[in-house]
Amino acid sequence: MSVTPRLALAAAFAVALVVAPSPIRAQGAGASNGPDAIAEQLDRKLDAGVSRALAPAQALYRQALVALQAGNSLEAVRLFEASASFDPDFPDPHFTLARVLAFQNPGRAASEISEALHIVGRDYTWQRHFLANAVTAVLVVWFFSLLLAIAGITLRHMPDLIHILQEILGPGKGAGVRLAAGAIALAPLLWGLGAIPTAAVYAGLVSFRLGRRESFLVALFLLSSLGLIFGARLLAPWAGGLSLEEPSLLVERGLRSGADPEIMGALEALGSKDPAEPLYPFTVGTMARREADLDRAEQQLTQAAALRPNTAWILTNLGNVYFAREDYEKAREAFEAAAKASPKSVEPHFNLAQTYTKQLLFAEASREQSIASALAFDRVRDFSEINTPQLNRSVMEAEAPLEALWQLAQRPAGTPASTLSVRNPYFSFVERMAPPAPFGLVFLGALFLIFAGVGQILGRTLATLRCSNCQKVICRHCVHRMQQRAFCNECYLAVKDLKSMEFARLLLTGRDRRAARRRTLWETVTTFVLPGAGQMLRGASLSGFFAILVMATAALLVVSNGALVPSLDVLPVPSAGWAKRIPLLLLFVLTYAMTVTRYYSKTTTKVSSLTTGARRAEVRGASPHARAEGGRG
């Protein structure tokens, strides 16, 4: 696979606090949630050998939110803690506890945040959640920003294109000629090519006016578009909406669930379609042991051990089945094989200590207990404290490593990539902007080259430049020169018969101020409609593109409430989430204001003197084509 999930996770982890679930309006409480009832439910969970029970954890989380909204913070904290006890890998109660205790107990709030991020870092479902959000956000923000940048560049040079078309259509200055030239220039918008091909058309048409920085942005746009066309199908499984239809997510959910016949049936169906994958029988066997269906558990785990021999996590759970049958000799053999296969895994050593204790081999039990404590002291301590009443008959359950789940995710799945992208409307939106592969790879490149050739021919046939006074677009057909400066017809007629250079300068300054007001009107509208386009219009391409990136990121996160792709573990209850949206909205407004302010700070009506030195006059007068291709772009 060309996609490396680990690298994407490093970038996605930076937005953990933004994407973290916020308090939401909970539904009605379920069963009794008193301390004794919760303790009894925890005892039943531990007796069944279940280490993670997501459903009761979510139920208690809902009840905690009800108590929190009612103003009973002490009861809410107790229920959040109980929720975390039912599923130690459920991060939502830790995030919410951190918010509740932020001012009451900052030290514990920091500890809860740390624990939540630690859970997210080792939880496969949340890793996929962050990966999907990272891929989607990067694609949407990047291409939306590039399209706005191309739009700004096109608007900056559109007057030159329209002027050339107007001169080609006829030397007349009538309204009909101007309308015809404008209609031809805007015609690609009506061709129905799509956003990316249409932007490629205009990037090619105005290529004769592009500066170096603008050319860099156009090249970046083309390369990114070709990369999207080529890699859309590769990215779709990682950016698609999360669903239990995907095998790796179903396996992970099964390992987190207690008794769930529906999940077990789905896993057995997948196993019949892919009999060589050991994760399916391993998960079914692990779930069956939790339900005390030891015959089914032994059969499934034995099958998994045959498919993947000498695998510590499979052998450990198979040994747990033998331990539950009180067949301690077979349990010891399985645990010893697991410890030999993975000496640094804590589960086989701890379970060996339990088995040796049952066989009255206390010296060996003490040795294995010491090894387990040295490998993971906190886990052994916590497990021993939680299971104190049943410690002599409790064993640790092994889980499939994250690497195995990632490998399963990279295998061809039964769900088509098109279906995955539909579940993510943001990714589907980006995907629809580009033509499909492989046709799109040739079509987009050919489209740009054809219209870039047309643009270069137009630019070389009739090079354009700007009036030295009012900045109106002119060409060799309509240029007038005076004092080695280029003027449009109106400015030239205003000063050609004047004898005093100072009076001519004052007159031209007045004309320029009126022209500046006219330019500022439409440029102001463009600046407010397309954020950052004002900087594009004055040639500051890279800074304008950076401003667009920042605003697009903030706007996207505000609209999506911090998460473009919802997590499987976030409770399906609507939330306004303004605690997360307000900072992002402020970032958007601040960047927007800075962009508009910078545009106006650079807008000026100052006109240089007509008696400028001969050297500058020669550069302006002798190299109109160089000026036409130059600029700050």
N, C-alpha and C positions, 0 to 999 in steps of 0.2 A: 504493500500500500504506500502511496506517496504521502499520505497524511500521517503525521506523527502525533498521536494524541497527547503524549507527554509534553511536547513543546507547547502545544496549544493550551494545556492546563496551566502552565506557568504564567501565561498572559491572562488567562481567565481568572486565576486566583486573586488578581489585584482588585477585582470588582466584587469580592465575596461579601463585603458589608453592604454594598448597594443592592445586590441581588437577594440578600438574606430576607427571609419572610418577615413581614411586619405584622403587628397585631391586627386581627381581623374580627369581624363580628361573628361570634360563634353561634352554633345552633343550640338547641335545648340540651340539657344534661341528660345523661343516660342513667345507668344503674347507680346504686348507692356509692358514694365516693368518700365515706368516712374512713378514718385511719385504720380501723379494724378490718373493714371490707377490703381496702387496698392491700393490707398486709396478707390477708387470706388469699387474694388473687395472686399476689407475688409468690406465695408459697406453692400454690398450684402450678404456676409457671415453672418454678424451679424443680418441683417434683417431676414434671414432665420432661425435664432436661432442655427446656427452651431458654436460650440466652437472649433472644430478641423477639419481642412481640409488638409489632407495629400497630395493629388495630386498637388494642387497649391503650397504647401510648397516645394515639391520636384522639381517642375518646376523652381521656383525661386532659389532654391539651385543650380540647374544646371547652370542657367544664372549667378549666382554669381561666380561659378567656371570659367566660360568663361571670365568674367571680371578680375578675379584674375590672370589667365594665360596671359591675355593681358597687365598686369601691372597696371591696374586701381584698386588699392586697396580701394580707397574711395567708388567707385561704388560697389565693391564686398561686403564691409562691410554693405552698405545700403541694398543690396539684401539679405544678410544673415539675417539681422535684420527683413526684411519683411517676409522671410521664417519662422523664428521663430514665427512671429505674426500670420501667417495663421494656424500653428499647434504648440501650446505651448509645446506639448509633443513630438516634433520631435527633437532628440538630436544632429543630424549631424551638423546643422549650429552653434550650441554652441561649439562643439568640434573644428570645423574649425576656428571659430572666435577666439578661445583661441590661436590657432597656429598663426594666422595672427597678433594678437595683443600682442604676447608674449614679444616682445622687444619694441614695440611702447607704449603700455599701460599695464604693468604687472599686475596692480591692477584689471583692467577689465578682463584681460585674466584669472586670478585666479577666478574671479566671474563667467565667462562663463564656466570654467571647473566645478565649484561647481554646477552650474545650470544643466549642462549636466548630471553629476553624480546623481543629485537629480531626474532628469527625468528618468534616467535609473533605479533608485531604485524604482520608483512607476509605471513603465510601464511594463505591463505583457509580451508583445512581447519581449522586451529586457531582461527581467528576464529569459524567456525561451531560448533566444539566449545565454546568459551567462551560464545557466545550461547545455545546450547541449554541449557547448564548454568545460565546466569544466569536465563533465562526459567523453566526448570523449578523451580529453587530458590526464586525469588521467589513463584511460584504456590503451591507446596507449603507453604512456611513461612508465607506470608501467610494462606492459607485455613485451615490447621491451627490457627494461632494465633487467628484470628477465631472459629473454632468452639469452641475451648477458652474463649475470653473469653465468648462467649454462654452456654456451659454454666455458667461461674462466676456470671454475672449471674442466670441462671435459678435456680440452686441457692440463691442469696442470697434471692430473692424467692418461691421455691416455697412456704415455709410460709404466706405471706400468701394465695396462691392456694388452697391446700388449706383454709385456715381459712374463706375465703369460700364455697367449695363445700360445706364441712361445715355452715355455717350455713344455706345454701340448701336442702340436703337435709333438714334437720330440726334442731330445737333440742336434740335429745338428744345426749348425749356418749358414747354407746355405741361399742364397738369396731367394730360394723358400719357405723356412719355414717362413722367415721374411715377405715376400709378402702375404703368406696365413694368417698369424696372423693379419697383417694390414687389409686385406680384410674382415676378420671376424669382427674385431673391428669397421669397417666403414659400415658394412652391414645394420644396422638399418636406415641409411640415405636413403637407396634405398627401404625401405618397404612402403613408401607412407602413413605413419600414420598421418602426419601433424606435424606442428612445436612443439606444446605443448606435444603431446604423444611421439614424438621422444626425446625431451629434458628429459621427465620422464624416458625413457628407459636408457639413458646415465647416468642420476642422480642415478638410481639404480645400474648400472653396476660398477660405481666408488665409490659406498657408502663405500666400505671397506677401502678407503683412506681418507675419509672426516674428517676434524677437526671440532671443535664445531661451529665456525663461518660459515664454509661452510655448515654444516648440518642445521644451522639456515636458510640460504638462500634457501636451497633445500626445507625445510619445508614451508617457505614462498611462494615459487613458487607453490608447490602442493596445499596449501590452497587457494591461489589466483586463480589457475586454476579451482579448484572445485567450487569456488564462481562464476567465470565467467560462467561456464557451467550452474549452477543453476539459476543465476540472469540475464542472457543475455536477456531473453524475458521481464523481468521487467524493465531493463534499456533501451531497444530499443525505447520506446515512448519518453523518456526524452533526449536521445542522437541522435535520428533520425533527419534528415534534416527538417527544419521548412517549413511548407506548409499550405496554406489556406484550404487544404483538412481536416485538423484537426479542429473539431468544436470550440474549445476554441479560437484558433487563428482567425478563421473566424468571431466569435462573436466580438472579440476585434477589428478587422479591420473594421467591420461594424459600431461599435460605433465611430470609428475615421473618417469615410467617410461621405461625403455629399450624393448626389444623386448617387446611384449605384444599378441599377435594378438587375444586375447579382448577387451581394452579397445578396440582399434581396430575390431573387428567391432561391438561395442556402440555405439560412437560413429557408425559408418556407418549403423546401424539407426536411431538417433535422428535423424541427418541426413536420412534418407529420409522420416521422419515430419514433420520441421520443416525444410524445405529453405531457409527464409529466415534461419536462424541461422548466422552465419559461424564461430562457435567450434568447431563440429563438424568441418568440413573443415580448419580451421586446425590443430586438435589432431592429426587423422589425418595431415595433411601433414607436420607437425613430427616426429611419431613415425616416419613413413616415411623421412624424410631421415636420421634416426639409424640406420636399418637399411640405409642406402644404396640404398633403393628410390626412385631419383630420379624415375622416370617417374610413379609414384603420388604422390610428394610434390609434384611440379610441378603435376599435375592438381588435387589437393586445394587447394593454396595459391592457385592461380590462381582457383579457384572462390570461395574465401574473400575474395580481393581484389576480385572482382566484386560480391560481396554487401555488402562494406563498403569502398568505395574510399578511397584516400588515408589508410589506417590504418598507422601506423608499424610496429607489431609484426607485422602480416601481411606488409607489404612487406619487412621485414628478413629474415624467415625464407624468403620466396620468393627474395630475393637470395642467401641461403645455399645454396639449391638450385642456382642458376646458378653460384655460386662453386665448388661441388663438381663441377659439370660442366666447370669451367674455361672457362665462357662469361663472361669477365670484363666484357665490354661490357654485357651484360644485367644482370649483377650490379651493376655501377656504377650503371646507370639505376635499379635497384630501391632501392639504398642511398641514392642522392641524393634520390629521391622520399620515402623514409622520413625522411631528415634534414630535408627541407623540411616534411613533415607534422608532425614533432615535433622541433624543433631541440634540445630539452634531453634527448633520449634518447641514451644513450651508445652503444648497440649499432650504429646505422647509421654513426656517425662512426668508430668503431673498425674496423668491417668495411670502410668506404670506404678507410681507411688500408691495410688488408691488400690490397684490390683494386688501389689505386694502386701499391702495391709490386710486385704481380704484373705490372702494366703498365709498370713502370720509371718511374713518375711520382713520383719521390722527394720533390719539393717539395710536391706536393699531399698525398702520404702523411704527410709531417711535419706539415703543417697540420692534417689531420684527427686525427692522433695527439695533437697538442697540445689540440685541442678536446675529444677524448674524455677525456684526463687531467684537464682542467679541470672537466669535468662529474662524473666519478667516479674520482678518482685511485686510491683503494684498490682498486676493482674492476679497473681496468686493470692495476694493479701485480700483484695476485694472479693474474689471468688470464694475464698474461705470464709470471709465474714458474712457474705450473703447466704451461703449454704451451710451455715453452722449447724442448724438442726439436722440436716441430712448430709453432712459432709462425708461420712463414711460410705455413702452410696451415690455420690455425685461425681461426675466426670466432665471434663471440658470438651466442648464440641469444636471441631475444626471447621474452618470455612475455606472455600475455594479462594486462592490468591487473586489479587486484582489482575495480574498478568494473564491468568487463564480466562477471565471474563473479557479482557481486551482482545485476546486472540479469538475468542468466539465471536465478538462483535465484528472483527475484520473479515470473517468468513462470509461468503455470499449468503444473504438472508432470503427468506421467502417473500418478504415485503418489497415490492418494487421501489426503486428510488423515486419515481414520480409520485407514488403514494406518500412517501416520507416527506417530500417537499410540500405537498398539499397540506400536511398537518402543520407546517410552519409557513404562515401566510407571508411573512417578511422575506424569507428565502425564496418563496415562489414568486414574489413580486420582482426580486432582482433577476431571477432566472428567466422570467418572461421578457425582460428588457433586451435580451440578446438573442440572436437567431440560434437555432439548435445546431449542435455538432452532428456530423463533421462538415456539413454544408456551410455553417456559419464561419468556420475558420477561413475558408477561401472567399466567401462572400464579403465579409467585413474588410479583409485586407484589400481585395480588388476594388471595393467601393471607395475606400479612402484613396487609393492610388489613382483611380480614374478622376475623381473630383479634385484631388491635389494637382493632377496634371492640368485640369481645366483652370483651376485657380492660378497656377503659375503662368499659363498662357495669357490669361486676362491681365495679370500683373505686369508681365513683360511687354505686352502689347500696348498697354496704356498705364504707365506707372502713375501713382497718385501721391500727392503731398498735401500739406496743410497751408492755408493762408497764414502769412506771418503775423497778421493782425487779429483776425477773428477765428482762426483755426478751422475754417470751412474747408471741405475736401475739394481739391482742384487737381487738374491734370494739364498736360501740355496743350490741350485744345482750349482751355479757358484760363490759363495762367497769364498774369501781367507782371512784368518785372520793373522795379523802380528802386534805385539805390542798391542794386544787387540783392533785392529781396523779392519774394514771390507774393503776389496779392491776388485775391479773387476779383471778379469784375466790379462788384459793388465798392470794395475798399479802394480799388484803383481809381474808379471814377470820382470818388470823394476827394482824392488828393492830387490828381495828375496835373491840375492847373494851378495849384497853390505854389507860391514862391517862398513862403516862410516855412522852414523845416519845423520850427517849434510849434507853429499853428497847425501844421499837418499832423504832428505827433498828438496834440491835444484832441484833434478831430477823430483820429483813429482810435484813441483811447476811449472816447465816448462810444464809438461804434462797437468796440470790443466789449465794453461793459454790458451793452444791450445784448450782444451775442452770447456773452457768458450767462446772462440770466436765462436766455432761451435754452442753452445747453444744460444749465443746472436743473431746469424744470424736468426734462425727461430723464436726465441722469439721476435726479433725486428719486423719481418714481421707481426706476430700476434698482437703485440702492436699497430702497425699503422693501421692494417685492422680492428681490434676490439678495439675501444677506451676503456680504462680501463682494458683490458685483461692482460696488462703487470703487473698490480698490482695483478690481480688474479693469474698469473703464479708464482709470488713470495710469494703468500699466504696471501696478504693483501686483503681479500675478501670484507669486509664491506666498506673500503675506496674506493676500485675499483667500487663497486656497486653504491656508492654515486656519484662518478665521472660520471659513465654511466648515472645516472638519470639526472644530470645537463646537460650533453651534448645532451641527447635525447630530453629533454624539449626545449633547445635552437634550436636544428636542426628542430624539428617539427614545432615550431612557425615561423622559417625562411621560411620553405617550404610552409607553409599555409598562410604566410603573416599576422600572428597574429590571424587569426580566422579560425578554422577548419570547423565550420559550419557557412555559411553566414547568415546574418540577413535578415528578410523580408523587413526591412526598408532601408538597404544599397542599394544605386543606382547600378543597374546592368551594371557598366562600368568598364573595366579592369584598374588595377593600379599596377605599379611596387612596390610602397610602401617601397622604400629603407630607408626612414626615420625611419621606424619601424624595418626593417630587419637588418640594420647595427649594432645596439647595441646587438641584439640577436646573430648575427654572431660573433661579438667580444667575447661574453660570451662563445660561443662554442669553438672558437679557443683558448681562454685563458685556459679553462678547459682541452682541448685536450693537449695543450703544457705542462701544469702542470702534467698531468698524465704520459706523456712520460718522462718528466724530472725526475719525482720521481722514475720511473722504473729504469732509468740509474743510478740515484744516489745510488740505493740500489744494483746494480750489481757489484760484486767484485770477484777477483780471489785470495784473500788472503787465504793461507793454514796454518793451525795451525801446531805446531811442533809435530813431531812423539814422542817426549818425554813428552807428556801431562801426567798430574798426573793420578795415577792409578784409582782414583774415577771416573773421566770423562770417562776413557777408559772402566771401568767396565759397566757404564751406556750405552755406545754406543755398547759395544760388547755383553753384557748379555741380552739386551732388543731390539733386532732388530725389533720385532713385534710392540713394543710400538713406536719405531721411524717410522715404516711404517704407523702407524695410526695417528701420531702426525702432527706437522707442525704448522704454524701460522694461518691456515685457520680459 
